[in-house]
Amino acid sequence: MEASIKNNIKAADLERLQQLDQEMAQSRETVLGYPTSKDFDYSAINHFLDYPINNIGDPYEEGSTYKVHTHEFEREVVRFFAKLFRANPQDYWGYVTNGSSESNLYGLYLARESFPKGMVYYSESTHYSVRKNIHLLNIPSIVIRSQPNGEIDYEDFENTVRLNRHKPAIVLTTFGTTMYEAKDDVSRIKGILKNLAIHDHYIHCDGALAGTYGAFMDPRTPFDFKDGADSISISGHKFVGSPIPCGVIVTKKSTRDRIAKSISYIGSLDTTITGSRNGHSPLFLWYTLKKLGVEGLRARYESSLEVAQYCEMRLKEIGIDAWRNPGAITVVLPKVPASIQGKWQLATEGDKAHIICMPCITKAQIDAFVYDMANCEEEVEEKFEFDF
């Protein structure tokens, strides 16, 4: 049977696969605008792709009737980040998700179940998935203004919450906004809620990219459990690196217990968003975290930060108004010509673009980009509006 299936693959199809491989290899070398790490090597554990690994159910439940899983490794990944985020060792829980969108959905889900009559507050710089998640969960919400650097406007937040003091507050903070890598101060948010005597509240921190290295920033922006967060989400495929998009959600076990339901069919608790879950991603993350450790992760951030500082300096040398938020590896610059935007795959919003100096980005790549910018004669496309 296997041989007959192989014979069904035509030479033209194999050629298409080869072409796709070449295109991806080429495109991978010029990604400057998206937070994707490509400097990973999982060849030592590639043989696990031979197994149908399904992490169905709660990773902390041992009674699952399906045995082809990586729950033990998943728990170690969660424990690594729980410690990094200064969670209570006796009261934490989490799992490996399909990405930050699912992780944010889970954080909001826990918040809604904790406070069914709550109001969600999030800034206009929040990731687009949050609006979708709020709609899916059918929670009332209010958008808060952002400051010019992308950080939440604390004065607008306080004034808005004051008008709704009779409702529990569910706050979605962002630790590294999409375009500017701005970071909301969780302890300041917590202080505002305390000053307004709002005891019923839940703070979820979306740390998709920057949450992975937030503990190493100096000066440090408060974002973790000791600072007041009730749950924190990060992406696994961004700063750590994975061939499959994935994320991690870390929350309090005492909060998770409120929504846990036992499912006899699988012999486990139903505590996650999806039923069947990818069991390969936890293995990938575990492998890299074991190789790096905390100090390796710190060195990874410091290397990226050095390249970001270099990038900002080089762009300023050729007269480009580039800037960064404190401790950010994202360099913001004015919108670039279409040819450069396409070649270097720069994410662009309005009149701004950015370069994200991921661990795989080198100073040589920055030099090549700066050369293109300095020698480009193409004008940036302008949008005109009728003044009538």
N, C-alpha and C positions, 0 to 999 in steps of 0.2 A: 504493500500500500504506500509506504513512504517513498519508494523509488518512483512509483507512478505519479505521485504528487510533484516530485521534483521535475519529472519530465514535462509537466504542464507549464513550467516556467519557460517562456520563450526567450530567445536571444535578445529580442527587442526590449523585453521587460528587464532583463539583466543589464542591458545597456542603459536603460533609464535609471536604474539604481546606481550604476557607476557614475552617471552624470550628476545625480542628486548628491552623491558623496563628494564629488569634486566641487560642486556649487557651495555646499555647506562648509567644506574646508576653507574655501576662499572667503566666504562671508564671515566666518568666525574670526578672521584676522582683523576685521575693520569695524568691530562693534565697540563704539565709544559712548553711545548714548543710553544704553540699557544695563541695568544691574545684574549682569550674568557672569558668573565665574566659569572659565573654561579650562583652568589649569588643574584639572583633576585627573587621576589615573586609577581606575577601578579594575584594571586588568587582573589583579590578584584574586578578585572575587567575582569575575564575570561568569564563572561556572554556575553561580546561583541563579542565573537566568534560565537554567534548565528546569527549575522547579516552579510550580504554580503557587507562589507564596501569597497567602491571603491572610492579612491580619484582622480578620473579622472579630467583632466584639471588643470588649474592654481589654486593653493591654495588661491590666493589673489583675485580671481574673484568670485563674489557672485551670478552670474546668471546661474550657472550650473543647468540643468534640472534633474540631478540625485541627490537626496537628502540624500542618505545613505552614508555620508562621514564624515570625521573628519578634514576638512580643517581648522576650527578654532583652533584646538589643534595643527595641523601641523604648522600653522603660529606662535603659541607661542613657539614651539620648535625652529623654525628658529630664532625667535627674541632672545631667550636665547643665542644661539651661536653667533648671530650677535653682541650682546652686549659684549660677552666674547672675541670675535675677534676684538673688537674696530672698528666696521664698522660705517659708517656715518648713524645716525638714520634716515636721510631723503633720503638715497640712498642705500638701501639694499634689497635683495630678495633672495629667496631660496626655496627648497622643500626637502622632505624626499625621498631618493632614495632607490634602492635595495642594495646598498653597495658602498664602495669607488671606485670600478671599474667604476660604472655608474657615480658617482660624478666626477671622473677624466675625463671621456668621456665628460661630460657636460662642464667642465671648458675648455677643449681643443676645444670643439665645439664653445663656445663663442669666444675663442681666434681666431679661424680660420675665423669666420664670421666677426670679427672686423678687422683682418688683413689677407685677403685671400692669400697674397703673402709672408706670414711670414715663418720663419724657427724655428722649435722646437729644444730646447736644453734641454737635461736631462742627469743625471749622470748614470753611469753603475750600481749604487746601487738602482736605481729607481724600483718600483714594476713592476712585469712582465706585468701587465694589461696595463701599459702606452704604451708599444710597440704595443700591440694589438689595442689600441685605436687610436694611430697615423696611423696605417695601415688602420683601418676602415675609418678614416677621410681623408686619402690620403694627409697627410701633410709631406713635406720634413723635415728631422730631422737629428741631429748630436748628437752622444753620447759623453759625457764629462767624463774624468777620475774621479775616486773617490780617496780620500785620504785613507790611511790605516784604519782609524776609520770609513769609510763608507760615510763621508761627501764629498760633491762635491769639486773638485779641482778648486779653484777660479782662479788660474793662467791659467790653461788650458782653463777654460771657457772664460776668458778675451781674450786670444790669439785667440781662435776659433771664437768668436763673432767679433773680429776686422777684421778678414778675410772676414766676411759677413756683413759688416756695411751697405751695400746698401739694406739689407732686414730687414723688421720688425722682432723683436725678440720675440718669444714665449718661455717662460722659465717655465719648470716643476720642481719646487723645492719639496724636500721631508722633512717633519718634523717628523722624526722617521722612518729610513729605516728598511726593513723587518728583516734583520739578526742582525744588530748592534744598531738599534735605534739611528742612527746618524741624526743630524739635520742641514739642510742647512740654512744659514743666509740670509734671504730675503733682509734685508737692505743692506747687502754687495753686493748682486746681483744687487739691484736697483742702488747702487752707481757705479758699474762697467758700467752699461748701460748709466748712466748719464755722466760719464767721457768719454765714447765713442760717446756721442752726438746722441744716438739712442732714438729718441723721441717716435717712434712707437713701443711699446712693451706691452706685457701682461705677468703677472706672476701668475701662478696657484700654490697653495701650497697643496700638498697631505699630510694631517695630520691624516691619518687613525686612528692610535692609539694615538700618543703623542699630536696631536692637541687638544684633549679633555682636557688635563691638562697643555698645554703649558703656559697658563696665570699664572700658579702657580709656575713655575720653578724659582729657585734662585741659580745661576744667570740665567737670562732670555736670551733665544736665539730668536732674532727677527723673526717673522713669519706671523704677522697678517696684517690687512688692513692699520693701521697706519705705519707699517714698509714697506709697498709697495706692498702687495698682491692685486690682482684683484679678486681672488676667492679662497676659502678655502674649502676643503672637509674633512670630518671625517667619521668614522664608528660608528654606533649606538650600534651594538651588541658587540663591543669590551670592551671599558672601562665603558660605561654606563650599558650595559647588556640588551639583548633582546632574546626571544626564536626564533625570526625570523631575519635572517641577514638583515641589513638595514644601511643606511648612510644618511648624511646630506650635501648638497651643499649650501654654502652661497656666493653670489656674489653681484655685484652692479645692482640695478634696471635699471639704465641708460644703462648698457651693455645688460641686458636681453631684454630691449625694442627693441633692434635692430633685434632680431630674432622672436619676438612674432607675431603669426598669429591667427586671429579669426576663430573659427570653429562653425558654426551655429548649427550643429547637436547636440553638447553637451552644447551649450550656454556658452562657455568659450574660453579662449585663449589656443592655443597649444604652450606651452613654455617648456615642459618637454621632456625627452628622450622617455619614454614609455607613451602610452595612458592611459590605465587602470593602476592604481597604488594601491599598498597595503595600505589600510587605517588603519590597525591595528597597524602597527609599530609606526606611529606618536603618537598613544594613549599610547603605552607602554613607549616610550621615555618621553612623557609629564608627565606620572605618576611618573616615577623615578626622573625626574628633579624637579618636585614639591616636592617630598619627601626630596630630597637632598639639593636643592638650590645651590648657588655658594659655600658657605662655606662647605657644605656636600661633594661636588665634590672635593674641595681642600683637605679635610680630607681624602678622598678616595685615592687621589694621595700620600699624605704624608705617609699613612699607607703602600701603595705599595712600596714606596721608602725605607721605613725602612726595609721591608722584603728583598728587593733587596740588600741593604747594608749588611744585615745579611747573605744572600745567598753567596755573593762574599767573605765575611770574612770566612765563614765555609768551602768553597771550597779551599780557600788558605791555611787553616789550615791543610788540608790533602794533600797539595802539588800540587793542580791543579791550573794552570795558568789562573785564571778567571779575567775578567775585565769588566768595564762598561764605557759608555760615560757619560759625566757630566749630572746629573739630570735624567738619564735613569733608567727605571725599568726592563730593559733587561740585563741579565748577560751572557756574552759570555765566552765560554769555549772550549777547544779542543774537537774534535769528540769523542764520548763515545762508548763503546762496544754495539753491536747490541741488546743484551738482555735488557740493560738499556734504550737504545734509544726507543725500542718498548714499554717497560713497562711504561715509563714516557712520551711517545709521544713527543719526542724532534725533532723539526725541525732542519735539518742538511744540510749544504751547504759546499761542499769541505771538508776541515779539521776542520771546526768549527761547533759548535752547540750552542744553547742558551736556557736559561730559562727566561720566561717572568713572572715577579712577579705581576700578576694581583691582583685586590683587594680580590679575593676569595682564593688566595694562602696564606697558613699559614706557620709559622716557623716550625711547627711540620712536615709539608710536606717536607720542605727543609731538615730538619734533617733526614727524612726517605730516601730522595734521596742521601744525603751525605753518609749515612750508606751504601747504595747499592754500591755507587762508591768506598768507602773505602774497601769493602769486596768482590768486584768483581774480579775474577781471569781470566775472559775472556779477551783476547787481542783484541785491536782495529784492525779491518781488514785493512790491508795496500794494496795499489795498487802499483804494480811494472810495470815499463816500460823498454823495451829493450833499451840499450844504444848502438846504432849501426848507 
